[in-house]
Amino acid sequence: MNIKSLLLGSAAALVAVSGARAADAVVIAEPEPMEYVRVCDVYGTGFFYIPGTETCLRISGYVRYDIRVGDAIGNQDVIDKKDFAEGELEENDTYEKRARFDLRVDARSETELGTLRGYGEIRYNFNTAVNGGFTDNESAIDVNHVYIELGGFRIGKTDSLFTTWTGYAGAVILDDIAVGYGPFDTHQIAYTWTGANGFSAAIALEMGDGDDEAFGIDTDGDGVVDAVSSISDIYTVDSYVPHVTGGVAYTAAWGGVSAVVGYDSVWEEWAAKARLDVNATEQLALFVMAGYASKDDDFVDAGGFGFVNGGPNYYGSWGGDWAVWGGATYTVSEKTKINAQLAYDEAENFSAGLNVAYELVPGLVITPEIVYVDNFDDDLGDDNDAFGGMVRFQRTF
């Protein structure tokens, strides 16, 4: 082999090797573009876009722990378990406690018909209760709210418009301990109109709810119970005629006025409330509210039976025909508020509550509260007054 042949062979080999390496070259794939969660500030803080959609989602809620004591709100006259096991019957007073986890999911998006919203709120409660005279712990999961909204329309399960339209009552925790101001859980179909000048109005069709109740009936109108009966869920609609409630309101910088009326289609009764809110100063907010309800005298309280509020009315949950509420909130600082409320009804039920809501750190509020309840009806005796106290720890997120 001469020099020329050797050089030509070496060159051909190098070309072949180079071609093979070029064919086997490693191609590095570029990374997929990362899609970050975008903040949605259209509906307020806490919302974000669900990736790949134009739907805004907010997940929120709270963790709460309540400790209650006293004749008004504690567990009273519970059986001493050791003495009972030894054949004796002794009674004690003890705490009423509740631990709660509340989870809220709020999804919203814009459509050609307005804002489309889906909202759900689930609560897990672990309560200290009294069963058969003995203390016990009970767990429960409740769906507190679940509804769909489109524009001003709402359909689903929530609190009655009769209760929410006037803003519940005051800012005390036990705001209905002796004088109720309306019902809560119900199926609802509602429409709310909100004007640009502070005026608003709403109407709702509701299904109602209610506990089992035993009651006496005066069948001949002589004031004496002639029959005793029992009804389960006494306010749930029993025909195609729903409960109906509607309200109007005006809101301004100084405060606002609101009024609501409700018709109970089961018992064919009606009720109404009106409320005035006044921002007296930058620190002091005041409110007063009054309610009136029709009550059927045929359903009387006698022999341990009867409707304790003077007659069945889904919306008039206070005693007698009328009731009044009043209260105040004083903002001491960014961390501290003082809340007070008084309530009284025609059945002479009275309640007073006072608390201090203190934000220990951002997201954690501690609220001690004291309450006093009484009934001034002399026919019921002199032992109707009771005190109670509680403290609430709540971490909101």
C-alpha positions in Angstrom: 0.0 0.0 0.0 1.5 3.3 -1.0 1.3 6.6 0.8 -1.5 7.9 -1.5 -3.8 5.0 -0.8 -3.3 5.3 2.9 -4.2 9.0 3.0 -7.3 8.4 0.9 -8.5 5.6 3.2 -8.0 7.6 6.3 -9.9 10.6 5.0 -12.9 8.3 4.0 -12.9 6.8 7.5 -13.0 10.2 9.2 -15.9 11.3 6.9 -17.9 8.1 7.8 -17.3 8.6 11.6 -18.3 12.3 11.4 -21.5 11.4 9.5 -22.4 8.8 12.1 -21.9 11.1 15.0 -24.0 13.8 13.3 -26.9 11.4 12.9 -26.7 10.4 16.6 -26.5 14.0 18.0 -28.6 14.5 21.2 -31.4 17.1 20.8 -32.3 18.9 24.1 -36.0 19.7 24.3 -36.9 23.2 25.4 -38.9 23.4 28.7 -42.7 23.8 28.5 -43.8 27.3 29.3 -44.9 27.6 32.9 -48.4 28.9 33.6 -48.5 30.9 36.8 -51.7 31.4 38.9 -53.0 34.9 38.1 -54.5 37.2 40.7 -58.1 38.2 40.0 -58.9 41.5 41.5 -62.3 42.0 39.8 -64.3 40.7 42.8 -62.1 41.8 45.7 -59.1 40.3 47.5 -58.4 36.6 47.7 -59.6 35.6 44.2 -57.4 33.9 41.6 -58.0 32.6 38.1 -58.4 28.9 37.8 -55.6 28.0 35.3 -56.8 27.8 31.7 -60.1 29.5 32.4 -61.5 33.0 33.0 -63.3 31.8 36.2 -62.1 33.5 39.4 -62.0 31.3 42.6 -61.7 32.2 46.2 -61.2 29.6 49.0 -61.7 31.0 52.5 -63.2 30.2 55.9 -62.4 30.1 59.6 -61.5 27.9 62.5 -63.5 28.7 65.7 -63.5 27.6 69.3 -66.3 28.7 71.8 -66.4 28.2 75.6 -69.7 29.0 77.3 -70.6 29.0 81.0 -73.5 30.3 83.2 -77.2 29.7 83.5 -78.0 31.4 80.2 -75.7 29.5 77.9 -73.9 26.8 79.8 -74.9 23.2 80.2 -77.0 23.2 83.4 -78.3 20.4 85.7 -76.3 17.6 84.1 -76.1 14.2 85.9 -72.9 13.4 87.9 -71.8 10.2 86.2 -69.9 8.7 89.2 -72.7 9.3 91.6 -75.2 7.9 89.1 -73.1 4.7 88.8 -73.1 4.4 92.6 -76.9 4.7 92.7 -77.2 8.4 93.6 -78.6 11.3 91.6 -76.6 14.4 91.8 -76.5 17.3 89.2 -73.8 19.7 88.2 -73.3 22.7 85.9 -70.6 22.6 83.3 -69.2 24.1 80.1 -70.9 24.2 76.7 -68.2 24.0 74.1 -68.0 24.0 70.3 -65.2 23.6 67.8 -66.0 24.5 64.2 -64.2 24.4 60.9 -65.9 26.5 58.2 -64.9 26.2 54.5 -66.2 28.6 51.8 -65.7 28.2 48.0 -66.7 31.1 45.8 -66.4 30.8 42.0 -67.3 33.8 39.7 -67.1 34.7 36.0 -68.5 37.3 33.7 -71.2 36.5 31.1 -73.4 38.4 28.7 -76.2 38.1 31.4 -74.0 39.4 34.3 -71.8 37.7 36.9 -72.2 34.0 37.2 -71.5 32.8 40.7 -71.4 29.4 42.5 -71.1 29.5 46.3 -70.8 26.8 48.9 -70.1 26.8 52.7 -69.6 23.7 54.7 -69.3 23.5 58.5 -67.9 20.8 60.7 -69.0 21.1 64.3 -67.9 19.2 67.4 -70.2 20.1 70.3 -70.6 19.3 73.9 -74.3 18.4 74.4 -76.6 16.9 77.0 -78.4 13.6 76.1 -80.7 12.1 78.6 -79.2 14.3 81.3 -75.6 13.2 80.6 -72.9 15.2 78.9 -71.9 13.9 75.5 -69.9 15.0 72.5 -71.5 15.2 69.0 -70.1 15.7 65.6 -72.0 17.1 62.7 -71.4 18.3 59.1 -73.8 20.9 57.8 -74.1 22.6 54.4 -74.8 26.1 55.5 -75.0 27.7 52.1 -75.1 26.4 48.6 -76.5 28.4 45.7 -76.0 29.7 42.1 -76.3 33.4 41.2 -76.6 34.9 37.7 -77.0 38.7 37.6 -79.4 39.5 40.4 -81.0 36.0 40.5 -80.2 33.4 43.1 -81.4 29.8 43.5 -80.3 27.4 46.2 -80.1 27.0 50.0 -79.2 29.9 52.3 -80.6 32.0 55.1 -84.0 33.6 54.7 -84.2 37.0 53.0 -86.4 38.1 55.9 -83.3 37.7 58.2 -80.5 38.8 55.9 -82.1 41.8 54.3 -82.0 43.9 57.5 -78.5 42.6 58.4 -79.4 40.0 61.0 -79.2 42.0 64.3 -76.3 43.5 66.2 -72.6 42.5 66.4 -72.9 40.5 69.6 -72.5 36.8 69.2 -75.7 35.7 71.0 -77.9 38.2 69.1 -81.1 36.1 69.3 -80.7 34.4 72.7 -84.1 35.5 74.0 -85.7 37.5 71.2 -85.5 35.9 67.7 -85.5 38.1 64.6 -86.2 35.6 61.8 -85.5 32.2 60.3 -82.4 30.9 58.8 -82.0 27.7 56.6 -84.3 27.5 53.6 -84.5 26.7 49.9 -84.8 30.0 48.1 -85.4 31.5 44.7 -84.7 35.2 44.8 -84.0 38.3 42.8 -82.1 41.4 44.0 -82.1 44.8 42.2 -79.3 47.2 43.1 -79.5 50.8 41.9 -76.7 53.3 41.5 -78.2 55.8 43.9 -78.1 53.7 47.0 -81.5 52.1 46.6 -82.0 48.3 46.4 -84.9 45.9 46.5 -85.4 42.1 46.6 -88.0 39.4 46.5 -87.7 35.7 47.4 -89.8 32.5 47.3 -88.8 30.2 50.2 -89.6 26.7 51.3 -89.2 27.2 55.1 -87.9 24.9 57.8 -88.6 24.3 61.5 -88.1 21.9 64.4 -90.6 19.3 65.6 -93.1 20.9 68.0 -95.9 19.7 70.2 -98.7 22.2 70.8 -102.2 22.6 72.2 -105.3 23.7 70.1 -108.3 25.7 71.5 -110.9 24.3 69.1 -113.9 26.1 70.4 -112.3 29.5 71.3 -112.9 29.4 75.0 -109.2 29.7 75.9 -108.8 26.1 77.0 -106.7 23.5 75.1 -109.0 20.9 73.7 -106.5 18.9 71.7 -102.7 18.2 71.7 -100.8 17.4 68.6 -97.3 17.3 67.1 -95.9 18.5 63.8 -92.5 17.8 62.3 -90.7 20.7 60.5 -93.7 22.9 61.2 -92.8 25.6 58.7 -91.8 23.6 55.6 -94.1 24.3 52.7 -96.8 21.7 52.3 -98.3 22.8 49.0 -97.2 24.5 45.8 -97.7 27.9 47.5 -94.3 29.1 48.8 -93.5 31.5 51.5 -92.9 34.9 50.1 -90.7 37.7 51.4 -89.5 41.0 50.0 -87.6 44.1 51.0 -86.4 47.6 50.1 -83.4 49.5 51.4 -81.4 52.7 51.0 -77.7 53.0 51.9 -75.7 56.3 52.3 -72.6 57.6 54.0 -74.5 58.4 57.1 -76.0 54.9 57.4 -79.2 53.5 55.9 -82.8 52.3 56.3 -84.2 48.9 55.4 -87.6 47.1 55.6 -88.7 43.6 54.9 -92.0 41.7 54.9 -92.7 38.0 54.9 -95.8 35.8 54.3 -96.0 32.3 55.9 -98.1 30.3 53.4 -98.3 27.3 55.8 -99.9 29.1 58.7 -101.2 32.0 56.6 -99.6 34.7 58.7 -97.3 37.6 57.9 -94.5 39.6 59.6 -92.5 42.8 58.9 -89.3 44.5 60.2 -87.8 47.9 59.7 -84.3 49.0 60.6 -82.4 52.3 60.9 -78.6 52.4 60.9 -76.7 55.6 61.8 -73.0 56.2 61.7 -73.0 58.7 64.5 -69.2 59.4 64.4 -66.3 57.8 62.7 -66.0 55.5 65.6 -69.6 55.0 66.8 -72.3 53.1 64.7 -75.9 52.7 66.1 -78.9 50.7 65.0 -82.5 50.2 66.0 -84.9 47.7 64.6 -88.6 46.9 65.2 -90.8 43.9 64.1 -94.4 43.0 64.0 -96.0 39.7 63.3 -99.6 38.3 63.1 -100.2 35.4 65.5 -103.2 33.1 65.7 -104.8 33.0 69.1 -106.2 29.6 68.5 -102.8 28.1 69.2 -102.5 28.9 72.9 -99.8 28.1 75.5 -101.4 25.8 78.1 -100.6 22.6 79.9 -97.0 22.7 78.9 -97.9 22.8 75.2 -98.4 25.5 72.6 -96.1 27.6 70.5 -93.8 29.4 72.9 -93.9 32.5 70.7 -97.7 32.9 71.0 -98.6 31.3 67.7 -97.0 29.8 64.6 -95.4 32.2 62.2 -92.2 31.3 60.2 -91.1 34.9 60.0 -92.3 36.2 63.4 -89.9 34.2 65.6 -90.1 36.6 68.6 -92.6 36.3 71.4 -96.0 37.9 71.0 -96.9 40.3 68.1 -94.0 42.8 68.3 -90.4 43.2 69.2 -87.6 45.8 69.3 -83.8 45.6 69.1 -81.1 48.2 69.5 -77.4 48.2 69.6 -74.1 50.0 69.1 -70.5 49.3 67.9 -67.7 51.5 69.1 -64.3 51.2 67.3 -61.6 51.8 69.9 -58.7 51.1 67.6 -57.8 49.1 64.5 -57.6 46.0 66.7 -60.5 46.6 69.2 -64.3 47.0 68.9 -66.9 47.1 71.6 -70.4 45.7 70.7 -73.6 46.0 72.7 -77.2 45.0 72.1 -80.6 45.1 73.9 -83.8 43.3 72.8 -87.4 43.1 74.1 -90.7 41.6 72.8 -94.4 41.6 73.7 -94.1 38.4 75.6 -91.8 40.4 78.0 -88.6 38.5 77.0 -85.5 40.7 77.5 -81.9 40.2 76.6 -78.7 42.3 76.9 -75.3 41.4 75.5 -71.9 43.1 75.6 -68.6 42.0 74.1 -65.1 43.2 73.1 -63.7 41.9 69.8 -59.9 42.1 70.0 -57.5 41.2 67.1 -54.5 39.7 68.8 -52.6 39.2 65.6 -53.8 39.6 62.0 -56.3 36.8 61.3 -56.9 35.9 65.0 -59.8 37.6 67.0 -60.6 36.8 70.6 -64.1 37.9 71.8 -65.2 37.6 75.4 -68.9 38.3 75.8 -71.4 38.5 78.7 -75.2 38.1 78.4 -78.3 38.6 80.6 -81.7 37.3 79.8 -85.0 37.6 81.7 -88.8 37.4 81.3 -90.7 40.1 83.2 -94.1 38.3 83.1 -95.2 37.9 86.8 -97.3 34.9 85.9 -94.1 33.0 85.1 -92.5 33.5 88.5 -89.4 35.3 89.6 -86.7 32.8 88.6 -86.6 33.7 84.9 -83.4 35.7 84.9 -80.0 34.2 84.0 -76.5 35.3 83.3 -73.9 33.8 81.0 -70.4 34.3 79.7 -68.4 33.0 76.8 -65.1 33.5 74.9 -64.6 32.9 71.2 -61.3 32.3 69.5 -61.5 32.6 65.7 -58.8 32.3 63.1 -60.1 33.6 59.7 -58.4 32.9 56.5 
